[in-house]
Amino acid sequence: MSAETSLLAELVEAEQSLHRAARLSREEFEALTAPDFREIGASGHGYDREQVWRALEQERRAGEPRSVLSVEEPCSRRLGPHTYLLTYRSAQGPRRAHRASIWERTSAGWRIVHHQGTLTAD
């Protein structure tokens, strides 16, 4: 496996960890997200780290886990010495989106800085 393929696999694994975030402890969630993490959801609304955590807690309490979100056609691009952009298409039931996440590698592992999802008809 080349270094580039290995890096892409690491980023996809980190991304998928967040897709399973309703099963994470707060400590695990905070380790995966930067303190100033921001998300622009597929709905177009913006969220900070605390808002995302509260939504995950509500989901967990309601006992309604999200359906599995697939990561299709992943691609990465280096933005800086320890910062990478991960783009991919996703499917979650009938819902399709283009997604982009900015990840930074820290001494503790990968941490997401920003995420955006854009719904698409295809």
Helices and strands as residue ranges (DSSP letters): H 3-19, G 21-23, H 26-32, E 33-40, E 46-48, H 49-62, E 70-80, E 83-92, E 95-106, E 109-120
